[in-house]
Amino acid sequence: MLALVDCNSCYASCEQIFRPDLRGRPVVVLSNNDSFVVARSREAKALGIAELVPFFRIEHLLRKHHVAIFSSNYALYGDISHRVMTTLRQFSPEVEVYSIDEMFLDLAGLQRDWLSYGREIKRTLWRHVRMPVGVGIAPSKTLAKLANRAAKKIPKCDGVCALDTPKKWQWMQQRTPVDKVWGIASRLAKRLAAFNIYTAYDLATANTKVVRRQISVNIERTIEELNGVACMPLEEQPPAKKQIYCTRSFGEKLTELPPMLQAITLYASRAAEKLRAQQCLATTIHVFIQTSPYDSNPLSRSTTAQLPYPTDDSRLIVELAKRCLEYLFTPNVRYLKAGIGLVELVPRANLQCDMFEVGQSVRTGALMQTLDRANLRYGRGTLFLGAEGIHKKWRMRQAFSSPAYTTRWGDLPKIAS
């Protein structure tokens, strides 16, 4: 058996943990630059606030209903997510962190009443972290996703659903549209409609060979999963990314090169940090800049450049990124966004250099390791390249940002005596 634990309205719930006065009140969290609504509490959803709606269009509605508004606080969300995942590990030694707010647990070998076990998981997370979650338990990942959806959608489930028998999961499948099945998007659902497949049950009972021949081999795996056959093993160690991108919109449109060079330095440094974390080296970078797509004459330019040798050296990556940006920059254009991608990555352990090739030195690796350790211990931005600048007016807007309660000493909650 597998369990899927999913945080309810994760970002909004994180904001409520240190603000108990907000529990029961509508809460929304905005995207970078306070542009769109990316998370809503249950009360905000009840007001009809849609996901990914532009903030400026509904600000009047939010003010009218006294909705608590927050900018994205990724430091807080990441730390709360880590605490959730750490707490969940006491329920299973084999786990897969699927996303920042979802985790699969392998329950093989346990002889438990699954509903009771799911409720115990739910209560423990609330007691230890104050995070509300939904728990779905089933024999396969796809069914666990289906059970988790039922746990959240069906009030009688009260946040926990166990589809542990064919009778239970078939009942649920008959009431689930096929485009709500994990891995079945709307476009694929339209193709399945040609085979009179409209519900999850229709898919589970379809002729596997016919559907596979007309669509793909992946659909066969989904059908097996819907019938309780586990075809997707847990990935305890997520695979390394093949590309690493860091992109941001500026807090204000930029027309001058110096602040854009500061921004690309920061983005390149962050990308290099992620590169080192997954023990890889980059051989090529991709840099782009663009104006707002809503401008009368939108502009987007990009270029790629080859690094002199496979590296994870922030200094080398930044230097090449800056040269690319200087090449792309056009004066008197109001740029809104820039980004850098590290592509054609190679695992550090598998790198082989010939005797004529100049590679990255051992001292460079030690320096980058020291940089990362300092920033991990004392907080991101403790050490940084001077080219990032000190006063960053181009930083993204975060007018409604909450304190970093768990990652910054100065933001620790204070209890009045």
C-alpha positions in Angstrom: 0.0 0.0 0.0 1.0 3.6 -0.6 0.0 6.8 1.0 -0.1 10.3 -0.6 0.0 13.1 1.9 -0.8 16.5 0.3 -0.8 19.9 2.2 -4.0 21.8 1.9 -3.5 25.2 0.2 0.2 24.9 1.2 1.4 28.5 0.8 -1.7 29.9 2.4 -1.5 27.4 5.3 2.1 28.2 5.9 1.1 31.9 6.4 -1.5 30.9 8.9 0.9 28.8 11.1 2.4 31.8 12.8 -0.8 33.9 12.4 -3.5 31.9 14.2 -5.7 35.0 14.0 -6.0 34.2 10.2 -7.4 30.7 10.7 -11.0 30.7 9.4 -10.3 33.9 7.4 -9.7 34.1 3.6 -6.0 34.2 2.7 -4.3 34.5 -0.7 -0.7 34.3 -1.7 0.6 36.2 -4.8 3.3 35.1 -7.3 6.6 36.9 -8.0 6.2 40.7 -8.3 2.8 40.3 -6.7 1.3 39.6 -10.1 -1.1 36.6 -9.8 -2.9 34.7 -7.2 -1.1 31.3 -6.8 -2.6 30.0 -3.5 -5.9 30.4 -1.8 -7.3 29.2 1.5 -10.6 27.3 1.6 -12.3 30.5 2.7 -10.8 32.5 -0.2 -12.0 29.8 -2.7 -15.5 30.1 -1.2 -15.5 33.8 -2.2 -15.0 32.7 -5.9 -11.4 33.9 -6.1 -9.9 32.0 -9.1 -6.3 30.7 -9.3 -3.8 32.6 -11.4 -6.1 35.6 -11.7 -4.2 38.9 -12.0 -4.0 40.7 -8.6 -4.9 44.1 -10.0 -8.2 42.8 -11.4 -9.4 41.5 -8.0 -7.7 43.8 -5.5 -11.0 45.7 -4.9 -12.7 42.3 -4.2 -10.0 41.2 -1.7 -10.2 44.6 0.1 -13.9 44.4 0.3 -14.0 41.0 1.9 -10.9 41.7 4.2 -8.9 39.0 2.6 -5.3 38.6 4.0 -2.9 39.2 1.2 0.7 37.9 1.1 3.6 38.0 -1.3 5.4 34.7 -1.9 7.7 33.9 1.0 9.7 30.9 -0.4 12.1 30.8 2.6 9.2 30.1 4.9 7.4 27.7 2.6 10.6 25.7 2.0 11.4 25.3 5.7 7.8 24.4 6.6 7.8 21.8 3.8 11.0 20.3 5.2 9.4 20.0 8.6 6.4 18.3 7.1 8.5 15.8 5.2 10.7 15.1 8.3 7.6 14.5 10.4 6.2 12.1 7.8 9.4 9.9 7.8 8.4 8.5 11.2 5.5 6.7 9.4 7.5 5.0 6.7 11.3 4.5 6.1 10.8 4.6 2.3 9.4 7.9 1.0 9.4 10.0 -2.1 9.2 13.8 -2.0 7.0 14.4 -5.0 6.8 18.2 -4.7 7.0 20.9 -2.0 3.6 19.9 -0.7 3.2 16.3 -1.6 4.9 13.1 -0.4 4.4 9.4 -1.2 4.9 6.9 1.7 5.5 3.2 1.2 3.4 1.3 3.7 4.4 -2.2 2.6 4.6 -4.7 5.4 2.3 -2.7 7.8 -0.8 -4.4 9.0 -3.0 -1.5 10.0 -6.5 -0.2 9.7 -5.7 2.2 6.9 -8.3 4.8 7.8 -7.1 4.9 11.4 -3.5 5.2 10.2 -4.3 8.0 7.8 -6.1 9.9 10.6 -3.0 9.4 12.8 -0.8 10.9 10.1 -3.2 13.9 9.7 -3.4 14.5 13.5 0.4 14.3 13.9 1.1 16.8 11.2 -1.4 19.2 12.7 0.0 18.7 16.2 3.7 19.1 15.3 3.6 21.6 12.4 0.0 23.0 12.4 -0.3 22.0 8.7 -3.7 20.7 7.5 -3.3 17.8 5.0 -5.2 15.3 3.0 -4.2 11.6 3.1 -5.0 9.1 0.3 -4.1 5.5 0.7 -4.3 2.9 -2.1 -2.2 0.1 -3.7 -0.7 2.3 -6.5 0.4 5.9 -7.0 -2.5 6.7 -9.4 -5.1 5.3 -7.0 -3.4 7.1 -4.1 -3.8 10.4 -6.1 -7.5 9.5 -6.6 -7.9 8.7 -2.9 -6.3 12.0 -2.0 -8.7 13.9 -4.2 -11.6 12.1 -2.6 -10.2 13.0 0.9 -10.3 16.7 0.0 -13.5 16.8 -2.1 -15.8 14.5 -0.1 -16.7 16.1 3.3 -17.6 12.8 4.8 -14.0 11.6 4.4 -12.7 14.5 6.7 -9.4 14.6 4.9 -8.6 10.9 4.8 -9.6 8.3 2.2 -8.5 4.7 1.8 -9.2 2.9 -1.5 -8.0 -0.5 -0.3 -10.4 -2.8 -2.1 -11.6 -3.0 -5.8 -15.1 -2.2 -4.7 -14.0 1.1 -3.1 -11.8 2.3 -5.9 -14.3 1.4 -8.7 -17.0 3.4 -6.9 -14.7 6.4 -6.8 -13.6 5.9 -10.5 -17.2 5.9 -11.7 -17.6 9.4 -10.2 -14.3 10.8 -11.4 -13.9 12.5 -14.8 -11.1 11.0 -16.8 -9.2 14.3 -17.0 -8.9 14.2 -13.2 -6.8 11.0 -13.3 -3.1 11.6 -12.6 -1.3 12.1 -15.9 -4.4 12.6 -18.1 -4.6 16.2 -19.3 -7.5 17.8 -21.1 -6.0 17.2 -24.5 -5.5 13.5 -23.9 -9.0 13.3 -22.4 -10.4 14.6 -25.7 -8.6 11.8 -27.5 -9.9 9.2 -25.1 -13.5 10.5 -25.7 -13.1 9.0 -29.2 -13.1 5.6 -27.5 -16.1 6.5 -25.3 -13.9 6.9 -22.3 -15.2 9.7 -20.1 -14.6 8.6 -16.5 -11.7 6.9 -14.7 -13.8 3.7 -14.6 -14.2 3.8 -18.3 -10.4 4.0 -18.6 -9.8 1.3 -16.1 -12.0 -1.2 -17.9 -10.9 -0.2 -21.5 -9.2 -2.6 -23.9 -5.6 -2.0 -23.0 -4.1 -3.2 -26.3 -6.4 -1.0 -28.4 -5.9 2.1 -26.3 -2.1 1.6 -26.2 -1.9 1.1 -29.9 -3.8 4.3 -30.6 -2.3 6.5 -27.9 0.9 5.4 -26.2 2.5 2.8 -23.9 2.1 5.2 -20.9 -1.7 4.9 -21.0 -1.3 1.1 -20.5 0.6 1.8 -17.3 -2.1 4.2 -16.1 -4.8 1.5 -16.7 -2.8 -1.0 -14.7 -2.4 1.5 -11.9 -6.1 2.2 -11.9 -6.7 -1.6 -11.4 -4.5 -1.7 -8.3 -1.2 -2.9 -10.0 1.7 -0.7 -8.9 3.7 0.2 -12.0 5.5 3.3 -10.7 8.1 2.6 -8.0 9.0 5.2 -5.4 11.8 7.5 -6.3 13.6 8.0 -3.0 16.3 10.0 -4.8 14.9 12.4 -7.4 16.7 12.2 -10.8 19.1 15.1 -11.6 17.7 17.9 -13.7 18.9 18.0 -17.3 18.6 21.8 -17.3 18.7 24.4 -14.6 17.0 27.8 -15.2 16.7 30.9 -13.0 14.4 33.6 -14.3 12.7 36.6 -12.7 10.7 39.6 -13.6 12.1 42.9 -12.4 10.3 44.9 -9.8 10.3 47.8 -12.3 11.0 47.9 -16.0 14.7 48.6 -16.8 16.2 50.6 -19.6 19.9 50.7 -18.4 22.5 48.0 -18.6 24.2 48.2 -15.1 21.1 47.1 -13.1 20.4 44.3 -15.6 24.0 43.1 -15.2 23.4 43.0 -11.4 20.3 41.0 -11.9 21.9 38.4 -14.3 24.7 38.0 -11.8 22.3 37.1 -9.1 20.4 34.7 -11.4 23.6 33.0 -12.6 24.8 32.6 -9.0 21.5 31.0 -8.0 21.6 28.6 -11.0 25.3 27.7 -10.2 24.3 27.0 -6.6 21.6 24.6 -7.7 24.1 23.0 -10.1 26.5 22.2 -7.3 23.7 20.9 -5.2 23.0 18.1 -7.7 26.7 17.4 -8.2 26.8 18.4 -11.9 28.8 20.6 -14.2 27.6 22.9 -17.0 29.0 23.1 -20.5 26.6 25.7 -22.0 24.6 28.6 -20.9 21.4 30.2 -22.3 20.7 33.8 -21.6 17.5 35.7 -22.6 15.9 39.1 -22.0 12.4 40.3 -22.9 10.0 43.1 -22.6 6.4 42.8 -21.4 4.3 40.8 -23.9 1.6 43.5 -23.5 3.9 46.2 -24.9 3.0 47.6 -28.4 6.2 46.2 -29.8 7.3 43.3 -27.6 10.9 42.3 -27.8 12.6 39.0 -26.8 16.2 38.2 -27.5 18.3 35.2 -26.4 21.7 33.6 -27.1 23.7 30.5 -26.0 27.4 30.4 -25.3 29.9 27.6 -24.6 31.8 27.6 -21.3 35.6 26.9 -21.7 35.3 23.6 -19.9 32.6 21.8 -17.8 32.3 23.9 -14.5 30.2 24.8 -11.6 32.3 27.9 -10.8 29.9 30.8 -10.2 32.5 33.3 -11.2 33.1 31.8 -14.6 29.4 31.3 -15.3 28.6 34.9 -14.2 31.3 36.4 -16.4 30.1 34.6 -19.5 26.5 35.5 -18.7 27.3 39.2 -18.4 29.1 39.1 -21.8 26.0 37.5 -23.3 23.7 40.1 -21.7 25.9 43.0 -23.1 25.5 41.4 -26.6 21.7 41.1 -26.2 21.1 44.5 -24.7 19.5 47.2 -26.8 19.4 50.8 -25.4 16.1 52.6 -24.8 14.1 49.5 -24.4 12.0 48.8 -21.3 12.9 45.3 -20.2 10.7 43.4 -17.8 12.4 40.0 -17.4 15.8 38.3 -17.8 17.0 34.8 -17.2 19.8 32.3 -17.5 19.7 28.5 -18.1 22.5 26.0 -17.6 22.2 23.4 -20.3 24.1 20.3 -21.4 24.9 19.2 -17.9 27.3 16.4 -17.0 27.6 14.5 -13.7 30.7 15.6 -11.8 31.5 11.9 -11.0 31.4 10.9 -14.6 33.6 13.7 -16.0 36.6 12.6 -18.0 39.1 15.2 -19.2 42.0 14.5 -21.5 45.6 15.6 -20.8 45.4 18.6 -23.1 42.2 20.0 -21.7 42.2 22.7 -19.0 39.6 21.7 -16.4 38.3 23.2 -13.2 40.9 23.2 -10.4 40.6 21.6 -7.0 41.0 25.0 -5.4 37.9 26.4 -7.3 35.8 23.4 -6.1 36.9 24.1 -2.5 36.1 27.8 -2.8 32.6 27.1 -4.2 32.0 24.6 -1.4 33.0 27.2 1.2 30.6 29.7 -0.4 27.7 27.3 -0.3 28.4 26.2 3.3 28.5 29.8 4.6 25.2 30.6 2.9 23.6 27.4 4.1 24.6 28.1 7.7 24.2 31.8 8.0 21.4 32.4 5.4 21.3 33.0 1.6 23.1 36.1 0.6 25.6 36.1 3.5 28.4 35.8 0.8 27.8 36.9 -2.7 29.6 38.2 -5.8 30.1 42.0 -5.7 28.7 42.3 -9.2 25.2 41.7 -7.7 25.4 45.2 -6.2 24.2 46.3 -2.8 21.1 48.4 -3.5 18.9 46.3 -5.8 16.0 48.5 -7.0 15.3 46.0 -9.6 14.3 43.3 -7.1 10.9 41.8 -7.6 8.0 43.5 -5.7 7.0 41.9 -2.4 4.8 44.5 -0.9 2.9 42.0 1.3 5.8 39.8 2.4 5.5 38.1 5.8 8.5 37.6 8.1 10.9 34.7 7.6 9.8 33.2 10.9 11.9 30.1 10.8 15.1 31.1 8.9 16.0 34.6 10.2 16.9 35.4 13.8 15.4 38.9 13.6 12.0 37.5 12.5 11.5 35.1 15.3 8.0 35.5 16.7 7.9 37.4 20.0 5.6 36.6 22.9 4.5 39.6 24.9 4.9 39.1 28.7 
